[in-house]
Amino acid sequence: MLVKDRAGYQIGPHTDLPARLVSLLFYLPPNSDIEARSTSVYIPKDRGFSSDGSVHHDRRDFDLVETVPFRMNSVVFFPRTERSFHGVELIPDAGIERDCMLVNIMQGSAA
């Protein structure tokens, strides 16, 4: 799936839905001007907290661990677990467009 995030976009810390095994984000920036506008990784302040992936959580309940640079020719990927929290911090800049190719490797169903 091709994704375009614009100014005002944000997504709170969340895990993916259980059907996803692995998510890959291929970054497609036109240049290196927007490296800070990328996917962030979080850990819950309540270190025992986990999630089934059905909701996005309030950032105040999480510590930001790292924001992966939004660089040309790069990819970020992560397995789906109940503790693999990720999201996108607010993109406040007018005119910024964050282009990505999102690939989700899904769990097969038995027939």
Secondary structure, DSSP 8 states (H G I E B T S, - for coil): -EEEEETT--EEEE---TTEEEEEEEE--SSSTTTTSSEEEEEESSTT----SSS---GGGEEEEEE----TTEEEEEE--TT-EEEE-----TT-EEEEEEEEEE-----
